[in-house]
């Protein structure tokens, strides 16, 4: 059975997320946010030191940071629901940072990329292109998708 072009387009739309973001995450108990910012020559979206009160995105008072953190996110920089657009933006920001990222990893820092994928369809299809996989590999950056599936009214 062959699909009509309009059905194919509708299926592609149905499998797309409603919200996407890509974030470089760097964590270490002894992380100094100013030092990471200086090394990467990039300002983080959010950062904190171990023991800081109200840390991370939500900044809930009374919660102490178990580790230092430094996050760079496409969250408010890329207006698209295309994960590759978010990853391209992130990788563009990190251009020339491969040596620093490797040094941090070698020193025991946890360094990775997470893509937040918020969708209302259970038939959602996160995917990576060979080009973006190459860019991530060249920076020695592991990647994972944090997938959230919602009912339409929850988004």
Buried (B, 14 or more C-beta within 10 A) or exposed (E): EEEEEEEEEEEEEEBBBBEBBBBBBBBBEEBBBEEBBEBBEBEBBBBBBBEBEEBBEEEEEEEEBEBBBBBBBBBEBBEEBEBBBBBBBBBEBBEEBEEBBBEBBEEEBBBBBBBBBBBBBEEBEEEBEEEBEEBBEEBEBEBEBEEBEEEEEEE
